[in-house]
Amino acid sequence: MPRGYAGKFLQVHLSEGTWSDFKVDEAVLRDFLGGSSLAAKIFFDRYPLDADPLSGQNPLMIMTGPMVASGFPGTSRFSICAKAPQTGIWGESACGGTFGPELKRAGYDGIVVDGIAKSPVTLSIVEGKVELLDASSLWGKDVYETTDILRQEDSKLKVLAIGQAGENLVKIAAIGNDKGHFSGRTGLGAVMGSKRLKAIVVRGSAKLDKFDEEAYKAAFKAAIAEVKESALADGLHLMGSDANMDLGMVNGDVPIKNWTVGQDFELSSNLSGPTMREKYLTKEHACANCPVACKRVVKVDDGPFKTEEGPGPEYETCGTFGTMLMNPDLAAVIKANELCNRYGMDTISCGSAIALAMELYEKGDLTKDDLDGLDLTWGNMEAVMPLIRKIAHREGFGDILAEGSLKAARKIGKGAEDLVVHVKGLEAPMHDPRGFHGMGLAYMMSNRGACHLQHAVLATEQGMASWPELFDMKDDYQGTTSEGKAMLVFNSENYGILGNSLSICHYLVDILKPETILNAFNAITGFNLTKDELLQTGMRDWTLKRGINNLLGITKKDDALPKKLLTALEDGGAAGSVPDVELLRTEYYAIRGLDERGYPVPEKLTELGLNDLKNRLYA
């Protein structure tokens, strides 16, 4: 077993109430490393791809990576994966915080859970000892309450839990780690809820050996120096991810009024990182082993949206519950964020679904009677708060939005589907590809649906990061053109996706030099991978997940952008610009090695060692 790994994985069968350890061959670890990449390999090899996402046959996989618990900056992350309830295809969501390193110190590189418990349970892993504990008294409680109760007797426990949204099989349900860190996208909280798995708690103290301690120390020292010199790291520490709000409003990145308005500087000023720092920030907070500390801890002292001190909203949430709803009140965003955290819901999908309802209400396609008496005029956050609760509990109109925007629109009808901004059923994050066409292509080709984290495109297009040793960025780069973007996206995927397999924060991927990360990885594991070999693991990751999605029905027609993103805005940094989908896709397919159907060609599968996938795709 290479260094950097705990050396074993936990398999839990909830239907039988049993568990056992299993190992993964070193050759597989070398090819897939860890995180969501390794989860995809396990899913493909061991489980039926056609299973219902909410059935016992769909596994919930929690995976760390080889750099987790090493102490290297940003290596706190872990991936949660399954067939996604929201989209019906490959689902994954990464999370920071403390759970990942603690799981590894407790003796496991990852957990695979299948089956359905007879009654609610908590999975406990403490210093290598595994137990399934009765959680009936926790069922019905929110993420914060569950976390507090589980830590009453042991404050050192790290808690992964669902709230009422996961219990109620809300398709946009999230999974929370110690209140402030969430695996939100694709509805994996509903998978956990379907298994009646209320929480997972871990505690451990094991130390993991490194292959070359001196080489690791040198890489660590270099990383700390690069963080100190980074303007991006400094901005994130001071303003959090919401530092993007003001700049994004200038360059056409921020979606407004459900993607229909191009510019509103008053909104961005009220919702920006500086405003949050001035009015509501109580302190910065960091994930384990992170010198950046971009997380916000906030408090709203009074008013209708009074909120106790707790985790603050990220940029994405300031978009979905701020600019998307035409809401200028940051206190209301903070309150909406807290409610979504407590209930366990993805703020991107939840805010986007509510924005859809507001637009339909404005058009007259939804009435107060349809909305249980709620007045969903733009910016009316007094109506949004009860609607968040209704979604989490599947009550009234909330039961429709609980399916996610696309399925809700199809149920509502009246042309609502044309108002949804999604790819493959997943709502787009708060970055408008009309301003950056490479992001549009990245949305089209992301394996979990529209995503800003399965690649490094956002950082490169917006000038926050560059990697000349990996790929060239032209000095006169133009975001609002489509030609030539395919190579940028291809390279940015192969490199950026490594954050999910190595389990290192995407911000640190943006901040650190590739050489520094590679040197640390090799010093920890002893794999001695070259730069090209490391990038090939990114190619292998993307291609395996693509093949899984092909087997689940994804083809060329799904690699597209919705109507709204192909409708030009009249003002703002992206005015008059729309991505050329056909050009982007054609150039990308040629570079990525996809055939006319959107399948990886056999030669590419052979090159990447994915012969089992080749046999199933071309049977």
N, C-alpha and C positions, 0 to 999 in steps of 0.2 A: 504494500500500500504506500503510495507517495506521501510525502510530508504535507502538512496543511489540511489534511482531512482527518475527521474523527475516526473514520475507518468502517463505519457501519450505518445502516439506515433502518428505520423502524417501519414495519408493516402492521397496520391495525385493521382487523376485520370486525367492524362494529356489530354486524348481525349476529356473530357468534360470541362477541365479547372477548376476542382473543387477539394476541399480538405476537410478533416474532421479529428477530433481527434478520437483515439480509445484507449482502455485500455486492458491490459493483466492481466488475473487472477493471484493472488499471488501464487497459487499452480503451475501454469505454470512457473512463474519466479523462483520459488524455484527449479523446476526440470531442467530448461534450463539456468537460470541465465541471459544471455544476449549475445551480440556479434553474431557470426555466428551460435552458437547453437540455440539461440532463432529465428534467421532468418530461419533456417531449419525447425523449428516447424511451423512458420507462412506460409512458402512456402508449406509445406506438407498439412497443414490444409485448405488453402484458394485458392490455384492456381492449374491449370491443369499441371501435370508434363510433358505431351507430347507436350506442346506448343513450337513453334519455338523460339529459344533464342532471335531472333531479332524482335519478334512480340510484340504487345501491351499486350498480355496475360502473358508475362514473367515479373515478378516484379523485380525491382532494389531495394534492401533492404540495408539501411545504418544503422548499429546498434552499439550503445555503450554498455558498460557493467556496472555492479553495482559499480565498483570501480572508474570509470571515473569521473573526476572533484572533486575527494575527496582530491587531493593533495598528495596522496601516491605515492612514487617513481615508475615511469614507467607506470602510469595509464593514458596514453594519447591516447591509441589506440582505433580503431574502425574497424568494419568489413564491407565490401561491398560484397553482395552476390546476386546470380541469377543463373539460368541455364546458363551454360557457352557456349558462341559462339565457343570457340576454341575446346572444347571437347565434347559438347552435354550432359554433365552430371552435377552434382552439382559443382558449381563454387563459390569460395570465395577468398578474398584477404584482408589481414589486413594492416593497415597503422598507423603510428604514427603522430607526428606533433602537431597541435593545434586544428584541426577541431572537434575532438571528444568531448573534454571538453567544447568547446564553444557551440556545439549543445545542450549539456545537460543544460548548463547555460541559453541557449535561450528557454528552457522549454520542450525539447523532448528527450526521450531515444532512439528514432530511427525514421526512415522515410521509408515508403514503397511506391514506385512509380510504377504505371502501366499505360497502354495506350501509345498513341503517340500524341505529340503536333502537331497542325496544322502548326506551324512555330517555329523556335528556341526560347527557353525560358530559363530564369534563375529562379530558385526557391529561394526566399528570406525568411529567418526566422530571424527576428530582435526583440529581447525582447518579443518573443511569438507571434509577428504579422507575418502572412504568406501572401506572395504575389507571383504571377507568373508574371514575367516581360519579356518584349520583349527582345530577345537576337539576333535579326537578324544582328545587326551591329558587333556582336562578332563572328558570324559563319565564319570560315575560318582562325581565329587567333589561335596562339599557346597557350599553357598553361601559359607561362610566360606573354605574352601580355594580355591575358584574365584576369589574376590575377591582373596585374597592373591597367588595365582600371577599373575593378570592385572596386578597393580600392581607386580610385582617390578621391571620395567624402567622403569616410568613411574608414580611414586607419586601423580601428580596426576590419573590417570584416575578417572572415576566409573563404577562398575560396576553393571549390572543383570543379575542371574543367577538361574538356577533350580538347585535341588539334585536329589537322587535322586527326590523325589516328582514333580516335573515330568517328569523323564525317563521315569518309570514310568507316566505318564498318570493319576496319582492325581487324582480329580475335585475334591479340596479343596487342590490344589497352589497355592502362592503364588510370587510373584516378589520377590526381595530386592534392595534398593538399599543397597550399602555396609554389609551385615550387619544394621543396626539398623532399617531402614525397609522395610515390606512391603506390597505390593499383594496382599492375602490372599483377599478374598472372591470367590466364584463359580467358583474353579478355573482362573483364567487361566494359572497356571503349567503346567497340562497342555496348553494351546494352544501355549505356547512350546516345550514338550517335544515335542509332536507335529510341530513344524516342524524339529526338531533344531537349534533355535537355543539354544545353551547360555548365551550372554551377549551383552550390548550394552555397549560401552565408549565413553565420550565424553570429550573434552577440548576446551575452546575458550576464547578470550580476547576475542572480539568484544564491543563495547559497543553497546547499543541506545539510540538516541536517543529522547527524550521530546518530546511535542508542546509542552508548556509547562513548562519546568524550574522556574520560580518557583512556579507553582501546585502542582507536585509537591512542592517543598520545604515549602510550607505544609501540605499534606496529611500529609506524612511527620512533620513536627513535631507536628501534632495527634495523629497515631496514637501516637507515642511517649509523649506526655502521657497519653493515654487508657489505655495499657498500665500506666503507672506508678500510675495512680489506681485500677486495677481489682483488686478483691478476688479475682476469678476468676483473673486472671493471677498474682497473688501465690500463691494456693493451688496452682496448677498448677506453678509454679516450685519450690515447697517440697516438694510431695508427688507431683507427676506426675498422670497421669489417675487413678491409684489413690486420689486424694483422695476419689473418689466412694464408696468402699467403706463407710465409717462412716455417712455421711449416707444413702446408699442403703439401708442395713440398717434405719434408722429409718423411712423413708417407704415401704417395701415395694417398692423398686426392684430389689433383688438376688435373682436366682434361686438356690435352694438345693436340693441333692439332686435334680437333674434336674427342677426346677420344682415340687417337691411340698411344700416346707416354706417357711413364711412368714418366719421370723425365727431368727437364731442369732448373738448378739452376740459370743460367744467366737470363732466363725469369723471374723467381720469384724475383730475386734481383732487376731487373728493375721495376717491377710492385708492389712491396711490400709496406706495410704501412709505414715503415721508409723512403723509397724513396719519397712517397707522402708527408710526413711531411717535409722532408728536402727541396724538390724542389718546391712544389706547394701549400702547406697548408697556408692559411692566418689566420684561426682561427677555434676552435672547435665550435660545435653548438649542442644544446640539444632540444629534444622534450619537450613538456609541462611536468612539474613535474618530471624531470629526473636529478639526480645528476651525472650521468655517462658522458653524453655529448659525445657520440660516433660519431656524425655526422661530416662530413668534409665540410669545406668551402674552395674552391680552386680557383686558378687563374693561367692561362698560359699567360705569358707576351708577348711572341713573337713566331715566327715560323709559319709553315703552319697550326698548330692547336691552334692558339691563341684563348683564351677563357676568357671572362670577369669573374670577381669574382662571384661565385655562388656555388650551391650545388655540392659536389664532388661525385665520384663513390663509391659504396660499393664494398666489396670483390667480390660479384657475378658478377658485371660488369667488374671488373678487370680480372675475369676469362673469361667471354664470349667475351669481346672485346680485351682481352690480350692474355692469354695462349691458348685459343681455336683457335685463328686466327694466332698464332705464331707471334704476334705483341709485340715487346719489348718496345714500345714507350708509356709511361704513359700519356704523353700529348695528344696523339691520343685517348686513352681511355677516358680521361676527356672530350674531344670534342665530342666523340660518345655518352657519357652519357648525355651531354647537349642537343644534338640533339634529343635523345630519350625522354628526359624530356619535351622538347618544343613540340614535335609532340604528346607526350603522348603515349609511347610504352614501353612494358615490355622489359628491357634490357636482361633478361635471354633468352626469346624466340627469340628476334630479333638477338642477337649475335649468338645464336645457329643455326638459319636459315641461317645466312651468312656463318658460318663455314661449314655447309652442302654444300652450293653452292661452297665454295672454294675447298672442297674435290672432288666434282663432276667435277670442272674445272680442277683440277690436273689430274684426271683420264681420261679426254677427253670426258666425258659425257655431259658437257656443254661447249660451245664455246663463243667467244667474241660476235658473232652474237646473240646467245641466251641471252646474258647478256647486251644487248644494248650498246656494245662496251667497257664494263668495263673489265679491266684486273684483275681478282680475283685470282692472285697468293697469296700464303700465306704471310701475313703480310703487304700487300699493302693497307694501310689505306687511301691513296689518292682515291682509288676506293670505299672503304667502305662508306665514307661520303655521296656521291651522292646516293649510294644504300639505305642507311637509309631513305633518302628523298623519293626515289621511292617507298619504302615499305609503308611509311606513306600516300602517295598520290595515291597508287595503280597504279603506272605508269610502263609500260613495264614489265620487269622481276620482279619488285617489287610487282606486283599484285599477282604473284604466291607465293612469300614468305610471303605476307600479310595474307595468310591462316594459317600460322604456319608451322613448319618443317614437321610434318607427312603428312598433306594434300598436302603440296608442293611436297614432295617426291613422293607421289602417282600420282600426276599430271605429274611429270617429268618422272617417270618410270625408266628403265635401272638399276633396282636394288637399286635405291636410298633409298628405305624404310629401307634397312638393315643398312644404315649409320646413321639413326636417333636414338638418345638416348632419349627415352620418356617412360612414363607409362600412359596408358589410354589417349594418345594424347597430354599430357603436357610434354614439354622438361624438362629434369632433371636439377636441380640446380648444382652448381659447386662443388660437392662433390662426389668422385668416390667410389661406393660401393664395388669395387674390393679390396679396402683397409680396408673397414669396412662393414662386411656382414650384420650387423644389419641395417645399412642405406639402404642396398639393399632391405631388407624386408619392411622397413618403406616406401620406394618408392612404392613397390608393393601394399601396403595396404592403402596408403593415399587416402582419399576420393576425392581429387581434381585432382589426378594424381601425378606424381613424385614431392615430396615436402620435404623440410628440416625443415618446420615450423609447421607441424601438430602434433608434438611430441617433445620429448626432447632427441631423440636418438643421435643426433650429439654431444651434450654437454657431454653425458655420455660416448659414445664410445671413444671420443678423450680426455677424462680425464679433461674436463673443469669444470665439475660439478658432484656432487654425492649426493645422497639422501638416506643414510643408513636407515633412519626412514621409507622410503617408499619401497625400494627394494635394494637388495644386488648387489654389483659389485665385482667380484672376483679380488683379488690382482694381479693375473697373467693373467688378461684379454687379450685375443688375438682377434684383430679385423678381421684377415683373416681366421676365422673359422666360420662355419654356425651353428653347433650344439649348442643348448641352447639359441640362439639369440631371439627366439620367445617370451620368457617371458620378456626379456629386452624391446623388442619393445612394447609388450602389456602394460607393466607398464609405459613406457615412453610416450605412446600415451595417456593413461588415465590421466596422470599428465600434460604432456606438452600441450595438447589441451586446458587445462583450460586457458591458456593465451588468447585464442580467445574468450572464453565465459566471463571471468572476464574482458577482455580487458586490460591486463597488458603485457608489453613488454616481449618477450621471453628471452631477455638478463637478465632482472630482475628475471624471473622465474629461470634462471640458477644461478644467484648470491645469491638470498635470500633463507633463510630456509623456507621450506613448512609451518612450524609452524607460522612464522612471517606473511606470506601471509594470512594464514587461520585466524589468530587472527585479522588482519586488516579487512578482508572481513566480519567477524562476528561482529566486532565493528561498521562497517559502516552500515550493513544491519539488524542486529539483527536476522539473520536466525539461528545462533548458530549451524551450521553444524559441524559434526565431520569430522576427516580426511577421514574416509571411505566413508561417505556420499558425501564429495566433490569429491573424486575419482570416485564415482558412477555417478556423473553428467558428468564426462569425458567419461565414458563408454556409457552413454545414448546418448551423443552428437555423438560419433563415430558411434554407431549402427543406429541411425536415419538417418544419412547421408548415411551410407552404404545401408540401406533399400531403400532410395530414388534412389540411383544408381542402385540397383537391379531392381527396377521398370522401370528404364530407360535402362535396358538391360545388366548391368554389371554382369558378372558371374566369375567363377573360372579362365577361360581362360584369363581374363583381368588382373589377379593378377600375373603378370609375368615381367621379365626383358628383354630388347631388346638384339639382337644378339651381339652388341658391348660389352656390359657389361658382356657377357658370353664368351668373347674372352680374354685370358690372355695376359697381358702386358709382354714385355721382360725385362724391367728395372724398377727401382723405388721401392718405399716402398710397392707397391702392386704386384710386379712381380710374375707371376705364379699363382696368386690367382683369383678364380672366385666363386661367391656365388652359393650354392647348392639350386636352386629354389624349387625343389620338397620337400626337407627336411625342408627348412624354412617355406614354405606354409603349409605343413602337421602339423608341430608342432604348428604353429600359429592358424590354423583353430580349432584345438582341444582346445586351451586355450581361444580363443575369442568366441567360441560357434557358428561356422559356419558349415553348412552342406556341403555335397559333391558338391553342386552347387555353394557354396559361399554365401548362404543366412543365416542370423541369424536364429538359431533354435527357434521354438515357445516358448520353456521354457525360453530362454534368453530374448525374447521380453516381456513376461509376467513379469519376474523378474524386468525389467527396466521400467515397466509401459507403454510400447509402444504397447498397444493392438490394436489401430487403424492401426498401421503399420502391425501388425500380421494379422489382418483381410484382408488387401489388398495384402500382400505377399502370403497368403495361402487361398485366396478366392476360 
